[in-house]
């Protein structure tokens, strides 16, 4: 009996989250006193409804002295669950306060370090515009960065 499970399509999920965030951010972000936690909680809640089908999301996953924001694990063999092969995904979130390029460089290095430490095969850096004054069409984007031979998907919101 074959009990393999499909991998989660994180790019597809994150594109859907970009639209969800665009439609709902203004109503939700202002409710949080600590502004950096708002986007993180919204993304976690958005992904949790998918992951409830068999995976798990860990928030503020400790890796040494630093902490990655979200760590997603999805079993690839239903019969073995978390004792078998896993899709491991690092999701690092940043609030962009300085230039886009310096935020990307710093964030990519940090995300890569987390992915290497925990053995993640997939890494995503998600940048939220801090001022929120940029037009939505310019805030929503995606691009791929390669660092030390590893691919990291970078998302703008």
Secondary structure, 3 states (H helix, E strand, C coil): CCCECCCCCHHHHHHHHHHHHHHHHHHHHCCCCCHHHHHHHHHHHHHHHHHCCCCEEEEEEEECCEEEEEEEEEECECCCHHHCCEEEEEEEEEEECCCHHHHHHHHHHHHHHHHHHHCCCEEEEEEEECCCCCCHHHHCEEEEEEECCEEEEEEEC
